[in-house]
Amino acid sequence: MTCPHCESTATHRRKQRTALGYSRFSCGGCQRRFNERTGSPFNELQFPTDIVLLAVLWRLRYKLGLRDVAELLLQRGFDVSYETVRAWEFRFAPLISADLRTRRHGLGGRSWYLDETYVKVSGRWCYVYRAIDRDGQLLDSMLSEHRDRSAARRFLRRLVEISGRRPLRVTTDHHGSYPKAIRWICGRKAIHRRDRYLNNRTEQSHRPLKQRYYPMLGFGNFESASRFCTTFDELHNYFRTAGSMSSAERRSLFMSRWRELINHVSAA
């Protein structure tokens, strides 16, 4: 294992383990001691990494409140408060979102479908901009306090960045903020289609977020709303499966992706 302090590979494993069962190491270069989680975002946690990530994924993936997640963990022998679950979500949801977003870089198609939906934040309606490609894969999502040309340009810049290229076609509704924003960001060669019927696939893709959002009765502040909506969209897209798969194949694929995500984020 590489030393997190001096990046030396001259390390060796010690016999003793940490209280949570993680291996200890010593470095022959800087003479420091460390364990598997030293230098990672999970270093100072008093609970195993996989349990913390499990709680965050439960909270984001399913219709569970903070107290519900705390009760589920209690059944597994881990006594935590709901405020601890909230702190874990605040700290590690961006890690999950960033990991999934990085892996999607450059994989989107060149036919984009853009639309917005509403969520309530601190008693005010805000807008979740979402974009998918022709195959229904998520391109990006963004929470905005306003629905105007500035927000449209900001969202389109994010789409170009994550896609790594400009689109051939962009389909939107008839909102007036899109035409100039698309010309400025995507160029004049991009075909802009303004048809609410062609954009029905984006309208349908809002359903998972809306179904998850309704039991929460809104968000307390803009930061938590943005963090939750972005990570939820990334997770839903990650676990998305083809319609032709059998139930057994779906379950198997879901479990392999679930384990892969926890292992990948744990090693970050």
Secondary structure, 3 states (H helix, E strand, C coil): CCCCCCCCCCEEEEEEECCCCCEEEEECCCCCEEECCCCCCCCCCCCCHHHHHHHHHHHHHCCCCHHHHHHHHHHCCCCCCHHHHHHHHHHHHHHHHHHHHHHCCCCCCCEEEEEEEEEEECCEEEEEEEEEECCCCEEEEEEECCCCHHHHHHHHHHHHHHHCCCCCEEEECCCCCHHHHHHHHHCCCCEEEECCCCCHHHHHHCHHHHHHHHHHCCECCHHHHHHHHHHHHHHHHHCCCCCCCCHHHHHHHHHHHHHHHHHHHHCC
